[in-house]
Amino acid sequence: MTHPKQFTRKRLKAVTALGAVALLGLTACGGSGGEEAAAEFTGEYTGPAVELSYWNGFTGGDGPFMEGMVEEFNAEHENIEVVSNTMQWADFYQRLPAAVTAGEGPDVGVMHLDQLSTNAARNVIVPVDDLTETLELTADDFTEEVWNAGVYQEERFGVPLDVHSLAMYYNTEHFAAAGITEAPTDAASFEDALEKLQAAGYENPFWMPSLWPSHLINLSLLWQNGGNPYDAEASQANFASPEGLDAINWQTDIIENGYSPSNVALDSQYVAFKNGETSITWDGIWQLNDLEASGLPYAAVPLPTIGSEEAVWGSSHNFFLPRQATPDADKQNAAKVFIAWMSENSEEWAGSGMIPARESVRTGGALDGMPQEAIAENIDVMRFLPAIPGIGAVQTETLEVGVNKAILGEMPPEEAMTEAAENASQLMEENKASFGG
C-alpha cells in the first residue's frame, strides 16, 4: 500500500497552510450538501454517456489492483467511463481543496478515514446519505467502528472500501531456531519470545522505530490499556494519561532492555526484518505484498495484547463525492453507481493486501488463503481516530513528535508525552475556531 507516511511535519504544515488559503471561499461548517441537489438516486444510471474524473493516491503496489477494478467497471458500464488520476497522497490532500474551490475538482475520489471530517467541515466533500440509504448499506455489513467513523455532524461523508491495521510479522526460521512454537499473544508470551530469540543469537530481535509507525504502535497500546487518545469533546489529548504513559514506557523499555537498537531511523525496522536481520516487526498490512514477493520465511498475525484489552490502530480508505461548483445530476448519479459497484466488488481489492470493509464480501470468501486472512479475524478490535476536523495534522505535529523524542531519549517519556498532549490540546482548540466548531 502507498500510505501517507510521506507526510513529514514540515510538508504537512505547508499542506495545511495551503489548504487553508484555498478554502477561504468555502463554508467552514458541516452539513454542506444543500447546493448539491441532484436527481433522486435509484441505484442505477441510465442517462447519457458521461466521463468521470476519479482521484486517488494508490501509487504503490496497490495501484494495479485499483486500475484493474476501474477497467472492469468501465467494461461493464457502456454509458460511464471512469478516468483515474493517481498521485501521491501528500499531493492529493494539497490539491483537492484548491481544485474544488476552482471548480476543477474530480467527480469522485477516495481518501483516508482521518481526512473525511476535515474536508467535510471545509465543504470540500458532500454527504452521501442518499447513496447508502438507497443501497441499504448499514452498520450491519460493516464493523461499527469503521461505519461510525465516516459520520461528521450526523451526516455520512464516506463509504468504506477497506480497513487496514498494524500487524505483527515474525521470521518463522528465527522462531524455529529459538524453539518458539506459537506466535505470542500477550505481554508475557511476547517477552518470553524476545528472551528466547536473544538466547538463540538474535541480539536485537524487535526494533522499535523512532518514527513511522511508532506513533501507531503507541495508539494501539494506549487503547489496549483502556484509554482513549482524545476526549469526547475533541478538546483534550490524553497522550500523558496513565494509559498513555504505560504505552510509551513499554516502547522505551524495549530499547532499555536491549531488544532494540537505540536509534532506528524511518523504515529501518522494516528493511531489517525483510533482510532477515531482525525477528519481529510491527507494521501495517500494506507491507504484505512486498513480503510475499521477497521470499522471506514469515508469518503475519494480529498484534499481541500487551495491555488489558484487545485493540489495534486501524484506518480505512473511503469513497467520497467532492462539492461541485456547477452540479451535474448525471455525473453525480453515475459517480454513485461507481462507488456502489466498487463496494460490492471489493473482494478484488483484497489482492492489494487490504481487508474489504463489507462483512458480506469477507464472508463470501474474499480472504480465503490471503496473507491478511488472520488479521481480518481481529477486525472487530480495530480502533479508528475520531471524526475531528484537523485530526491528521494534530497527530503529525504532536503525537509523532512526542513519541519520537521519547524513543530517541531526547526527553523523558513523561515529559515528552505531556508536551505532546498540551500541544495537541491547544491545536484542537485552535481547529475548533478554524473549522467553525
N, C-alpha and C positions, 0 to 999 in steps of 0.2 A: 504494500500500500504506500502511496505517496502521502505522508502525514505531515501536518504543518509545523514540524519541529524546526523548519527553516525560519520560523518567526523568532529571530533574535530580538532582544529587548529594544535595541536601537531601531531595528527596522519596524517593529510593531508600533513603537511610538510615532514613527513617521507615518505609518499607515493610518493610525488613529487620527493624527492631526489632519492628514489629507482628507480622510473620510468626513471629519467634522466640517471642514471647509466646503466640501462638495455637497454636504447635506443641509446647508443653511436654508435652502429653499424648500426643505421637506418638513412635514409636520413632525413635531417632536413627541408624539404620544402614540399609543397603540390604537387598535380599532380603526385601521386605516383603509377599510375596503369600500367605503361609500362611493368613490368615484369610479370604482371598477365594475359597476353593474354590467352584467353580460346576459346573454340569453340563458334561459334555465338549462343547467347541465343535466343531461339524461343518462350519461354513462357511455354514449356513443357519439361519433361525429360523422354526419352525413352531408356536410356543407361542401363548398368549393375547395379545390386543391389549395393547400397552404404550405408554406415553408416555415419551420420553427427553428429559431436560434437557441441552442442548448449549451449553457456554460457549466463547466465542471473543472475540477482540479486533479483528475486522475492521470497524472503524468508518469507514474511508475509502472510496476508490473501489473497493476490493476487496470491500466488503460486499455489494453487489448480486449479484456473481458467486457468493459463498458462499450467499447466501439462495436464489438460483436453483437451486443444486445440492441444497440441503436440500429445496426444494419438489419437485424431480424425484424425489429419493429417496422422499419421503412418498407421491408419486403411484404409485410402483412397489411399495410395501410396505403392503398393507392392514392388517397387524397391528402396524406400527411407525409411530409419529408422533414426529418429532423437532421439538422446540421450541427455537429459538435464543434465547440470552441473550447479547447482544452489548454489550461495554463497552470502555472504553479499556484498553490493555494494562497501564498502571500500576495501574489499579483491579483488573484481573483478577488480577495476581500478588499483590496485597494481600488480596483477598477469598477466593481459592481455599483457602489453608491454613486460615483461620478457618472457612470453610463446611464443609470436610471434617471438621474437628475437632468441629463442632457437629452433624454428621450431616445437613447441609443442602447438601452439595456436588452438583455435576452428575453425570449418568450417564456423560458423555463430554465430552471437550474437546480443544482444540488449543492448543499453546504453542510458543514458540521453542525451538530446539535447546539453547541455552545455559542454559535453565531446567530441563531434564529431570533432570540429576543432582542438583540442589539439592532438587527436590521428591521424587525417588526416595529420597535419603538421609533426608529427613524423613518418609518413609512417607505422603506426600500422594497419590502415584500408585503403581500396582501394575504388575508385569511383564505384558507382552503376548506372551510367547514362544509360548504355545499358539496365539494368533491367527496369527502369522507362520508357525509350523510347519504348521498346518492348511492355510493358503493357499499353502504352499510359497514364501513370499517369502524371498529370499536376496539376498546382495550382488550376485549376477549380474544382477539387474534394477535395481540402484541403483549409484551410484558408491561405491567402497569407503569413501571419506572420510565421506560423509553416513550411510551404513549403520552404520559402526562407531561413529559419534558418538552414536548412540542407545542404546548399551550402557553400563550402570553396574554395576560389580561382577559382571560376567559374566551379567547379565540385561538383556533388552531392555525399555525403558520407552516407546519412541516408535516410531510408524510414519510415515516421512517422507511428507508431502504434496507438498512442493515444495523447490526450492532457489532462493536469490536471492543476488545478489552486487553488488559495485560494478561499474560500467561507465564507460567514457569516452564522454561526449556532446560532439559538436562541431557548431558552426554551419557548415553547408555553404556558405552565402553568404560568410562570412568566409574560409573556406578557399579558395574560388574566387578571391576578391579578392586573396588573398595568394599565389596561384599554387601552392597545395598540392594535389596531385592524389591523394594516398593518405593514409589515416589513419596516424599514427605508431605504430610497433610496438615501439620500443626507446628507450633513453635518448638516443641521438644523433639519431634522427629526431624525437623529441619536442622536444628543444632547438632543432633546426632549424626546426620548425613555429612555436615560440614567437617565434623571431627574425624569421621571415618575417611573422608576424601583426603584430608591433610595427612592422616596416618598412612594412606596409600601413596603418598608422594606428590599430591596435587597441592602445592603450597598455598595458593590463593584460589580456592575453588569457586568463590562467588564475589565478583567485582561489583562494588557499589558505585554507580555513576554519580558524578558531581552535577551533571546537567541532565538533560532529557534521557530517560524518563523518570529521573529520581523524584520529581515532584508528584508524578502519578503513583509511584510506589508509596510516597508519603500520604497521599489522599486515601489510597487503599487501606493502609494501616490505620489511619485516623478513623475511617468508617468501621474497620474491624474492631477497634477499641470502643465502639459505641458512640462516637462523636459525629459531629457534622461540621464541615469546613466553614459554613456560613449560617447565620441565624435566619429565622423565618422572615424577618423584616428586611433582609438584604442590606443591613446597615453595619454589621459587625462580622469580622473574620475570627474564627476560633482556632487558628493555627497553634496558638500558645496555650490552649486549654490542656487539662491533664491528659486527655486522649491524644491531642496533637503532640505534646511533649513526649509521651510514650512512643509515638510513631517515630519522631526524629531521633530519639535516643537509641531506638533499636537499629536504625540505619547507621548511626555513627559507631555503635558498638560493633557492628560487623567489621568496621575498619580497625577499631581499637583491639579487637580480639584476634586480628591477624588473618581474617578470612579474605580480605580485600586489600589491594594497594591503596595508598592514601590519596592519590590524585588521579582519578580516572576521567579522562577527557571525553568529550562528546562522542558517542558511538563506539568508544574503545572497548567497552564491555561486550558489545555485540560482536565486534570484529574478533576479539579474543576468543569468544565462545565458538564462533563459526570456524576459527582456525584450530580449534581443539586445545587452546591454551588454558581455558578455564572450564569448570564442570557444570556450572549452573548460571543462568541469566534470567532475569525477569524483564520481559519486553512485550511489545504489542503483537497481536496475531497477524499484523501486516508483514511480519518477518517470515511467515510460514512458507510462502512460495520460494523465497530466496533460500531458506534452509533445505527445502525439498530438493532444489536444484544443486545444492552444494555437495551432496553425498555424505554429509556428516551423520554419524550414528546418533540420533537424538530422539527424544520424545517430548511432547507438549502436553501439559496438564494444567488445571487451574492453580492459582496461587495458593500456597498453604495458608491456613487461618492462624496467623500469628497472635491475633487478639482473641476476643471473646465471641465474635460472631463472623459468619461468612460474609465477605464483601470484597469487591474489586472495582477499581475505576473502569468506567466504560464510556463510550461515545457512540455516535451514530451519524451516518450520512442521511440527510433529509431532503426530499424534493420540495421545491418552493416555486411560487409564482411571483415575479417581480411586479412592482407597480408600473403601469404604462401611462405615458403622457397622453396618448390617444388610444384608448382601449379598442381592441378588435375582438368582437364576440366570437368570430370563427376561430381565430388563433387561440383565444383563451380556452375554449372548449376542446380544441384539438390538443392543447398542452395538457389539459386534464386527462384526456384519453391516454396520452403518452405516460403520464405519471401512473395512472391506474394499471396500464399494461406492464410497466417496469416493476411495480409492486407485485402484481400477480405472477410475473415470470422471474422473480428474484432468485429462484433456485440456480439459475445460470450465473448469478453474481457470486455464488458460493465458490466458484472456481478461482476467484480473486483472493481467497483466503478469508473473506468476510463471513459473518453469520447472518443469514436472512432474518429480517426483523419479524416477519409474519410466522406465527406458530403453525398455521396450516401448511406453509411451504416447508418448514423444518420437519414436521411430522410426515410430510409426503416423501421423504427420503432424500432431500436435497443434500444432506450432510453425510449420507452413508459412505463410509470409507474415506472421508475427507480428513485432513490433518487437524482441522479445528473442531471435529466432532466432539472430542472430550471437553473442550472449552465451552461449547454450546450447552452442555448439560448443566452448567453453572449459570445460565443466563439470568435466572431469577435473582441472583445476588449481585448483579452488575449495578453500580451506582453511577448516576449522571449528575453533572453540575446543574444547579437550579436555573430557572429562566430569569436571569438577572441581566438587564442590558449592560454591556461593557464587561461582562464577567471574564471574557477571554483576555482582555488587557490586564485586568486585576490579577489573574493567575500569573501572567508573564512578568509583570512588573513588581510583584510582591512575593508570592509563594515560591516561584522558581528561584528568586534571588535569595530568599531566606534559607531554603534548603541547600542551595549551592554554598553559601557562606558556612553553614553548619558542617556540611560534608567535607569541605576543604579545611576546616579548622580555623577559618578566619575569624569566627566569633563562637563563643559557647553556644550550644544548641538552643538553650532557653532564650538567650539574648537575641539570637538570630530570628527565631520564630516570633518573639514578642515584637521586634521591629517590623517584621513582615506583616504581622496581624494588624498592627497600628496603621501601617501604610495602606494596607488593603481596606481597612475600615474607612479611612479618610477618602480613599479613591472611590469607594462605593457611594459615600455621601455626595461627593462631587458629581458622580454619574447620575444620581437622582435628579440633580438640578439640570445637568446637561441633557438628559434623556426625558425630561418632563415628568419625573416622578414615576 
